[in-house]
């Protein structure tokens, strides 16, 4: 396919009303990132996360379906291909400082990143089943959805599966990090068994929860592979095949946003007591004028968790 034909194919995909609508639903309140095909001076694809307004960096966001096409057109010279959205849902997204402000985070999306090679997709499915089984044993069944990521799969617990009461006591980032870490520790041996069974040397289940993490938006194209990030109903996982992720005839579950508030509270509390919260020093970057000493930062969060 010619370069121009490739660009037109990508644009045609995102002009699909279902595609625009699903990206918009997932992106609500989230910080957007766009992976492009043009390389920067270091030979890496551009990953766009801001636009500039009067010399200020403004986080990218999507408020309506028309914004999807508007962003593609705005950055057309860089050839946008893949849309991502943050695990964090924010109260506001008006400045670069907003995405560094821990108090600006309303929710966070617990996510298991099953990384693999697409050829070993059956191993990926088996790992997903183990995680789903573990979550069901801990009362989480109606607030979980799966998303094909390209070479592997993402498993998400809906960010509203936690009660308001719990979210007043624990920061959303602490909840997401500790749950993913707790489950991974409990299932580590299972992961190794599955990798050995399928000789899947690239199989990994990672906790990538961090302050600025993004994951692929539903129905986005993969950054390299010719596949679509479809959402999958856990009840239909046994029926899954790679034909579901074809850009020409994808099969997508629109019920991915259902949840039961409080369903994940029990596991969240257990995980937090075992793991503790997100390691704040991991990727915290604050402007110099707002930067706090580490001991002050820890004290602030200890006081918050105690209330």
Secondary structure, 3 states (H helix, E strand, C coil): CCHHHHHHHHHHHHHCHHHHHHHHHHHCCEEEEEEEEEECCCCCEEEECEEEECCEEEECCCCCHHHHHHHHHHCHHHCEEEEEEEEEEECCCCCHHHHHCHHHEEEECCEEEEECCHHHHHHHHHHHHHHHHHHHHCCCCCCEEEEECCCCEEEEECCCCCCHHHHHHCCHHHHHHHHHHHHHHHHHHHHHHHHHHCCCCCCEEECCCCCCCEEECCCCECCCCCCECCEECHHHHHHCCHHHHCCCCCCCCHHHHCCCCCCCHHHHHHHHHHHCCCCHHHCCCCCHHHCCCHHHHHHHHHHHHHC
